[in-house]
Amino acid sequence: MLKYVGKPNGWMGYVLKEKLKGFKSRLKVWNKDEYGWLESRVLGIVDEIKEFDVKREVRNLSSMEMEARSDLIKNLRWRWSKIF
């Protein structure tokens, strides 16, 4: 997270404008961290789920693997809901 460097001085309109500019830049960083590259993240999660599915065709998954797969599916649903 970015730190606020200083308090702007001047008339109230100028102070407000400078604070909004600072907020805008922090909001852009947050948006990129939270939503940026969302499609590639979703595709990565799908690939991980597919790996578990391939393992499941060869052998039974351990309880830890089943839990990890379930967590991936929950994560996928959460990220997918952000898209829409």
C-alpha positions as CSV (number, residue, x, y, z in Angstrom):
1,M,0.0,0.0,0.0
2,L,1.3,3.5,-0.8
3,K,2.0,5.9,2.0
4,Y,0.6,9.4,1.9
5,V,3.7,11.7,1.5
6,G,2.4,14.9,3.0
7,K,-0.6,17.1,3.7
8,P,-1.4,19.5,0.9
9,N,-1.6,23.2,1.8
10,G,-3.8,25.8,0.1
11,W,-7.4,26.6,-0.2
12,M,-10.0,23.9,0.5
13,G,-10.7,23.1,-3.2
14,Y,-7.0,22.5,-3.9
15,V,-6.6,20.3,-0.8
16,L,-9.6,18.3,-1.8
17,K,-8.3,17.9,-5.4
18,E,-4.9,16.7,-4.1
19,K,-6.5,14.2,-1.7
20,L,-8.7,12.8,-4.4
21,K,-5.6,12.5,-6.7
22,G,-3.9,10.5,-4.0
23,F,-6.9,8.4,-3.4
24,K,-7.2,7.7,-7.2
25,S,-3.6,6.4,-7.4
26,R,-4.1,4.1,-4.4
27,L,-7.4,2.9,-5.8
28,K,-5.7,2.1,-9.1
29,V,-3.1,0.0,-7.3
30,W,-5.7,-1.8,-5.3
31,N,-7.8,-2.5,-8.4
32,K,-4.8,-4.0,-10.2
33,D,-3.9,-6.1,-7.3
34,E,-7.5,-7.3,-6.7
35,Y,-8.8,-7.6,-10.3
36,G,-5.8,-7.4,-12.6
37,W,-4.9,-10.4,-14.5
38,L,-8.1,-12.1,-13.3
39,E,-8.5,-14.1,-16.5
40,S,-5.1,-15.6,-16.2
41,R,-5.6,-16.4,-12.5
42,V,-8.9,-18.2,-13.4
43,L,-7.1,-20.2,-16.1
44,G,-4.4,-21.2,-13.7
45,I,-6.9,-22.4,-11.1
46,V,-8.7,-24.4,-13.8
47,D,-5.3,-26.0,-14.8
48,E,-4.7,-27.0,-11.2
49,I,-8.1,-28.6,-10.9
50,K,-7.5,-30.5,-14.1
51,E,-4.2,-31.9,-12.7
52,F,-6.1,-33.3,-9.7
53,D,-8.7,-34.8,-12.1
54,V,-5.9,-36.5,-14.1
55,K,-4.5,-37.9,-10.8
56,R,-8.0,-39.0,-9.8
57,E,-8.3,-41.1,-13.0
58,V,-5.1,-43.0,-12.1
59,R,-5.6,-43.4,-8.4
60,N,-7.7,-42.3,-5.5
61,L,-6.9,-38.8,-4.2
62,S,-5.7,-38.4,-0.6
63,S,-7.9,-36.4,1.8
64,M,-5.5,-33.5,1.6
65,E,-5.6,-33.6,-2.2
66,M,-9.4,-33.7,-2.2
67,E,-9.5,-30.8,0.2
68,A,-7.0,-28.8,-2.0
69,R,-9.2,-29.5,-5.0
70,S,-12.3,-28.4,-3.2
71,D,-10.5,-25.2,-2.1
72,L,-9.5,-24.5,-5.7
73,I,-13.1,-24.9,-6.8
74,K,-14.3,-22.5,-4.1
75,N,-11.6,-20.0,-5.1
76,L,-12.6,-20.4,-8.8
77,R,-16.2,-19.6,-8.0
78,W,-15.2,-16.6,-6.0
79,R,-13.0,-15.2,-8.7
80,W,-15.5,-16.0,-11.4
81,S,-18.2,-14.1,-9.5
82,K,-15.9,-11.0,-9.6
83,I,-15.9,-11.1,-13.3
84,F,-19.7,-10.8,-13.4
